[in-house]
Amino acid sequence: MISLIKDMVYAIRTGDGRMKAYYGMALIGMFVTAVGFCAAAVATVICWVAGNHEWLTIILAVVSLALFIVLFILMKKRQNEA
């Protein structure tokens, strides 16, 4: 994971316009989905402890995790192709 992020940052620094935009958006997307998953997981725990069973927070956590995994797999494939 660390090597993938280092490669993405290197591609952003040294790449042309399209490559910078592609890897920049992918890196931002991975960050946003990771933060979204953490926030949704905490919200889910808080809601369930309080006795309010909110399914929306669980759905948000699952969707965020799925998007993160998809982005990670796509970036890993892209890294292996290069």
C-alpha positions in Angstrom: 0.0 0.0 0.0 2.8 2.4 0.9 4.6 1.7 -2.4 1.4 2.3 -4.3 1.0 5.7 -2.7 4.6 6.6 -3.2 4.3 5.6 -6.9 1.2 7.7 -7.3 2.8 10.8 -5.7 5.9 10.3 -7.9 3.6 10.1 -11.0 1.8 13.3 -9.9 5.1 15.1 -9.5 6.8 14.0 -12.7 3.9 13.3 -15.1 2.3 15.3 -17.8 -1.1 17.0 -17.4 -3.3 14.0 -18.0 -1.3 11.7 -15.8 -1.2 14.3 -12.9 -5.0 14.7 -13.1 -5.6 10.9 -13.3 -3.4 10.0 -10.4 -4.4 13.1 -8.4 -8.1 12.2 -8.7 -7.4 8.6 -7.8 -5.4 9.6 -4.8 -8.1 12.0 -3.6 -10.8 9.4 -4.2 -8.9 6.8 -2.1 -8.5 9.4 0.7 -12.1 10.4 0.6 -13.4 6.9 0.7 -11.1 5.9 3.5 -12.2 8.9 5.6 -15.9 8.1 4.7 -15.5 4.5 5.8 -14.0 5.5 9.1 -16.7 8.2 9.8 -19.5 5.8 8.8 -18.0 3.0 11.0 -17.8 5.3 14.0 -21.4 6.6 13.3 -22.6 3.1 13.1 -21.1 2.1 16.4 -22.5 5.3 18.1 -26.0 4.7 16.7 -26.1 1.1 17.7 -24.8 1.8 21.2 -27.4 4.6 21.6 -30.1 2.1 20.6 -30.9 3.8 17.3 -30.4 1.2 14.6 -29.6 3.3 11.5 -29.0 1.2 8.4 -27.9 4.2 6.4 -24.6 4.4 8.2 -24.0 0.8 7.6 -24.8 1.1 3.9 -22.5 4.2 3.7 -19.6 2.2 5.3 -20.0 -0.7 3.0 -20.2 1.5 -0.1 -17.2 3.5 1.0 -15.2 0.3 1.6 -16.2 -1.2 -1.7 -15.2 2.0 -3.6 -11.8 2.1 -1.8 -11.2 -1.6 -2.7 -12.1 -1.0 -6.4 -9.8 2.1 -6.6 -7.0 0.2 -4.9 -7.3 -2.8 -7.3 -7.4 -0.5 -10.3 -4.3 1.4 -9.2 -2.5 -1.8 -8.4 -3.3 -3.1 -12.0 -2.1 0.3 -13.4 1.1 0.1 -11.3 1.8 -3.5 -12.5 1.3 -2.5 -16.2 3.8 0.3 -16.0 
